[in-house]
Every structure is written in structure tokens, then in C-alpha cells.
Amino acid sequence: MSERKLIRPSMNQMADRFPTRSTGRRKQVPAEQTNAENFYYLKQMQNKTPMIVVLNDGTELSGWIEWYDKSCIKLNRKNAPNLLLFKHSIKFMFKEEELHGRRRRHPPQERP
């Protein structure tokens, strides 16, 4: 009887024949930050858009954003001192034109 030779393919050959998931591209994890806030601030700064900033205590401030960083924004105001506002103290903000636009869209009803 002759000896039978056992033929084993190398691991490289096996990997070529049967690709595994680990060799494929992994699904990307979504970005933690979308930079939407930065884009919004930059757009308002460039246009010097008049803004209304409402603080957590209900105080409304008007002005335009001069600059911002990770924790605060600088609000320039007409006929009033400029302010440095911490972002955590801001409830929300919107464009001043939206305030006036809302008033124009809903005129006061006439009283009989």
C-alpha cells in the first residue's frame, strides 16, 4: 500500500475562498457631533442677524452674535452693554424677524 498524503490548504487560501465579516468594512459609527450648532452660529454672525435670546429665567435679550465658543456666546446690543452669555443659561434663541413676522401674520382681532 502506498502512503496517502494529506493535503491541507494554507490559511491564506482558506481566507480567499471563504471571506469572513471581519475582513469587510465595518459599519461606521455615527458622528457624535453634527456641527449644526456651529454652522448656525457662523451664519448668524456673518449676516449680523438680530437675535432674541431667552434665558432660563425668562429674560429676553436682543442683539447679534459677535462670537461663540464651546461654553458661551457674545451678544452685541444697541444702546446697551455687550454681554457674554453662558450657553447653559440660554433656554432658546430665535431671529428677531420671526418675532415681528408672527405679529404681522396674526393681526389683533377687532372688538365689537
ROROTOR-153801 format. One record per residue (C-alpha): x, y, z. Coordinates in steps of 0.5 Angstrom, whole numbers, plus 500, padded with zeros to 3 digits. Example, Ala and Ser with C-alpha at 12.3 -4.5 7.8 and 13.67 -1.06 7.14 Angstrom:
<rs>
<r><xx>525</xx><yy>491</yy><zz>516</zz></r>
<r><xx>527</xx><yy>498</yy><zz>514</zz></r>
</rs>
This chain:
<rs>
<r><xx>500</xx><yy>500</yy><zz>500</zz></r>
<r><xx>502</xx><yy>507</yy><zz>499</zz></r>
<r><xx>502</xx><yy>512</yy><zz>504</zz></r>
<r><xx>497</xx><yy>517</yy><zz>503</zz></r>
<r><xx>499</xx><yy>525</yy><zz>503</zz></r>
<r><xx>494</xx><yy>529</yy><zz>507</zz></r>
<r><xx>493</xx><yy>536</yy><zz>503</zz></r>
<r><xx>492</xx><yy>542</yy><zz>507</zz></r>
<r><xx>491</xx><yy>548</yy><zz>504</zz></r>
<r><xx>494</xx><yy>554</yy><zz>508</zz></r>
<r><xx>490</xx><yy>559</yy><zz>512</zz></r>
<r><xx>491</xx><yy>564</yy><zz>507</zz></r>
<r><xx>488</xx><yy>560</yy><zz>501</zz></r>
<r><xx>482</xx><yy>559</yy><zz>506</zz></r>
<r><xx>481</xx><yy>566</yy><zz>507</zz></r>
<r><xx>481</xx><yy>568</yy><zz>500</zz></r>
<r><xx>476</xx><yy>562</yy><zz>499</zz></r>
<r><xx>471</xx><yy>564</yy><zz>505</zz></r>
<r><xx>471</xx><yy>571</yy><zz>507</zz></r>
<r><xx>469</xx><yy>573</yy><zz>514</zz></r>
<r><xx>466</xx><yy>579</yy><zz>516</zz></r>
<r><xx>472</xx><yy>581</yy><zz>520</zz></r>
<r><xx>475</xx><yy>583</yy><zz>513</zz></r>
<r><xx>470</xx><yy>587</yy><zz>510</zz></r>
<r><xx>469</xx><yy>594</yy><zz>512</zz></r>
<r><xx>465</xx><yy>595</yy><zz>519</zz></r>
<r><xx>459</xx><yy>600</yy><zz>519</zz></r>
<r><xx>461</xx><yy>607</yy><zz>521</zz></r>
<r><xx>459</xx><yy>610</yy><zz>528</zz></r>
<r><xx>455</xx><yy>616</yy><zz>527</zz></r>
<r><xx>459</xx><yy>622</yy><zz>529</zz></r>
<r><xx>458</xx><yy>625</yy><zz>536</zz></r>
<r><xx>457</xx><yy>632</yy><zz>534</zz></r>
<r><xx>454</xx><yy>634</yy><zz>527</zz></r>
<r><xx>457</xx><yy>641</yy><zz>528</zz></r>
<r><xx>450</xx><yy>644</yy><zz>526</zz></r>
<r><xx>450</xx><yy>649</yy><zz>532</zz></r>
<r><xx>457</xx><yy>652</yy><zz>529</zz></r>
<r><xx>454</xx><yy>653</yy><zz>522</zz></r>
<r><xx>448</xx><yy>656</yy><zz>525</zz></r>
<r><xx>452</xx><yy>661</yy><zz>530</zz></r>
<r><xx>457</xx><yy>662</yy><zz>524</zz></r>
<r><xx>451</xx><yy>664</yy><zz>519</zz></r>
<r><xx>448</xx><yy>669</yy><zz>524</zz></r>
<r><xx>455</xx><yy>672</yy><zz>526</zz></r>
<r><xx>457</xx><yy>673</yy><zz>518</zz></r>
<r><xx>450</xx><yy>677</yy><zz>517</zz></r>
<r><xx>450</xx><yy>680</yy><zz>524</zz></r>
<r><xx>443</xx><yy>678</yy><zz>524</zz></r>
<r><xx>439</xx><yy>681</yy><zz>530</zz></r>
<r><xx>437</xx><yy>675</yy><zz>535</zz></r>
<r><xx>433</xx><yy>675</yy><zz>541</zz></r>
<r><xx>436</xx><yy>670</yy><zz>547</zz></r>
<r><xx>431</xx><yy>668</yy><zz>552</zz></r>
<r><xx>435</xx><yy>666</yy><zz>559</zz></r>
<r><xx>433</xx><yy>660</yy><zz>563</zz></r>
<r><xx>429</xx><yy>666</yy><zz>568</zz></r>
<r><xx>425</xx><yy>668</yy><zz>562</zz></r>
<r><xx>429</xx><yy>675</yy><zz>561</zz></r>
<r><xx>429</xx><yy>677</yy><zz>554</zz></r>
<r><xx>436</xx><yy>680</yy><zz>551</zz></r>
<r><xx>436</xx><yy>682</yy><zz>544</zz></r>
<r><xx>443</xx><yy>684</yy><zz>540</zz></r>
<r><xx>447</xx><yy>680</yy><zz>535</zz></r>
<r><xx>452</xx><yy>675</yy><zz>536</zz></r>
<r><xx>459</xx><yy>677</yy><zz>535</zz></r>
<r><xx>463</xx><yy>671</yy><zz>537</zz></r>
<r><xx>462</xx><yy>664</yy><zz>541</zz></r>
<r><xx>466</xx><yy>658</yy><zz>544</zz></r>
<r><xx>465</xx><yy>652</yy><zz>547</zz></r>
<r><xx>461</xx><yy>655</yy><zz>553</zz></r>
<r><xx>459</xx><yy>662</yy><zz>551</zz></r>
<r><xx>457</xx><yy>667</yy><zz>546</zz></r>
<r><xx>458</xx><yy>674</yy><zz>546</zz></r>
<r><xx>452</xx><yy>678</yy><zz>545</zz></r>
<r><xx>453</xx><yy>685</yy><zz>542</zz></r>
<r><xx>447</xx><yy>690</yy><zz>543</zz></r>
<r><xx>445</xx><yy>697</yy><zz>541</zz></r>
<r><xx>445</xx><yy>702</yy><zz>547</zz></r>
<r><xx>446</xx><yy>697</yy><zz>552</zz></r>
<r><xx>453</xx><yy>694</yy><zz>554</zz></r>
<r><xx>455</xx><yy>688</yy><zz>550</zz></r>
<r><xx>454</xx><yy>681</yy><zz>554</zz></r>
<r><xx>458</xx><yy>675</yy><zz>555</zz></r>
<r><xx>453</xx><yy>669</yy><zz>556</zz></r>
<r><xx>454</xx><yy>662</yy><zz>558</zz></r>
<r><xx>450</xx><yy>657</yy><zz>554</zz></r>
<r><xx>448</xx><yy>653</yy><zz>560</zz></r>
<r><xx>444</xx><yy>659</yy><zz>562</zz></r>
<r><xx>440</xx><yy>660</yy><zz>555</zz></r>
<r><xx>433</xx><yy>657</yy><zz>554</zz></r>
<r><xx>433</xx><yy>658</yy><zz>547</zz></r>
<r><xx>434</xx><yy>664</yy><zz>542</zz></r>
<r><xx>431</xx><yy>666</yy><zz>535</zz></r>
<r><xx>431</xx><yy>671</yy><zz>530</zz></r>
<r><xx>428</xx><yy>678</yy><zz>531</zz></r>
<r><xx>425</xx><yy>678</yy><zz>525</zz></r>
<r><xx>421</xx><yy>672</yy><zz>527</zz></r>
<r><xx>418</xx><yy>676</yy><zz>533</zz></r>
<r><xx>416</xx><yy>681</yy><zz>528</zz></r>
<r><xx>413</xx><yy>676</yy><zz>523</zz></r>
<r><xx>409</xx><yy>673</yy><zz>528</zz></r>
<r><xx>406</xx><yy>679</yy><zz>530</zz></r>
<r><xx>404</xx><yy>681</yy><zz>523</zz></r>
<r><xx>401</xx><yy>675</yy><zz>521</zz></r>
<r><xx>396</xx><yy>675</yy><zz>527</zz></r>
<r><xx>394</xx><yy>682</yy><zz>527</zz></r>
<r><xx>389</xx><yy>684</yy><zz>533</zz></r>
<r><xx>382</xx><yy>682</yy><zz>532</zz></r>
<r><xx>377</xx><yy>688</yy><zz>532</zz></r>
<r><xx>373</xx><yy>688</yy><zz>538</zz></r>
<r><xx>366</xx><yy>690</yy><zz>537</zz></r>
</rs>
